[in-house]
Amino acid sequence: MESSKAVASGSSRRRTTRQKLYEAAVTLIAEQGFSATTVDEIAERAGVAKGTVYYNFASKSVLFEELLRHGVGLLTASLREAAEKTARDGGSKVEALDAMIRAGLVFIDRYPAFTQLYVAELWRTNRAWQSTLMVVRQEAVAVVEGVLRDGVASGELSEEIDIPLTAAALVGMVLVAALDWQAFQPERSLDDVHAALSRLLQGRVSGCG
């Protein structure tokens, strides 16, 4: 029993340490770029020894790759939970998509630096973590694809919808709109942005007015 408690405590400490390193890395890289950010700076910002960084991650590149995996994983989980909650509440597939849009905006509002990095990395093709980025991106888009596919199957959505492209477009719409909101229209509320995107969803995907 004591052994299992010690293992659980060690795992909890490691998760906490990794979270500190993720937060330090994403802030620094957003401020000054990946190449200019050093492991020493990440360790200092996280409040840990440099050796702790290498204990958890083999290199700065591995840390950044795991940061992308971790961050997009959180986004994917929030989208999935929004869809599942709507289903539990008896909502429609369009309502599920709308809930996912809001969940995406909430995520981006909470993690703006990570979102900026993620969007920037999508445009780069020479990174060591490119394959990982494509995999985690598809995991997020696949959640939206699933709701669209169910909506088409049930007759709620048109069979003419290109499911993969529409799912990618919805995710991209949320990302770009949210970044524009934070960079150029910060006076607007999350509700304002959600309402605007919701009207686009209602008019284009559901086929309503």
Steps between C-alpha positions, in 0.01 A plus 500: 500500500778743596682414177196579286453832683863589435463419130182708478671790678798479265275496193309802631824694559622415151173619344526824696862549392417431136212747517738769631742425218222512238381837629851641514589375153184621330535848651867537409465358150201725433707798615828434319468199271608138526862544385568792733357324806752303705452211741656717772230763447224239509638355824533846658147603398360169633695534824683169463856385444624457144549129570129471575420604144722225360364249751152553358590567135798383297541836326337836438349362180346206687361741760338711229363193322344376823370852567314491167365153576390607846338826391310362201398206718335743742321671211382165362369394840308827542339462156406139573351587837292781345359260239432226755328738743274628223411141411425415865275806518311389190629777275529493122820451302502869406471584869792265565708680237405833656602372843833389353557845353450652844724239660771586248470870575518435875813290448667768287404773748663294776811402302566785252879453485466132421242571231728754333782244494277224370366708212851621412637145498225382263660715230851360549602182322863456602455425868602172665155476661300555178365145493390523863330831430304349211389206713373709792338750263307216337388372839339837571343528156374139524279592795322757282488255209322250722222745588461603135489137389231417756303806393508394135406142592200617704381735225553810709782619273519494119664203330680753279726606786865417443562368850883513522522844342209642700646369827839654422331826399305519828812440710694753292220754527510483878879525517532795264198689633621460857852619422360801311273571796787497748745692280275763342163505677576424866215723613253240375381229737518126446121506466528752215742281306299185568180666381662607172641152431174341606312699237746381235450142614123527495497652154759282329504159661140461611364674192283734703431863408 
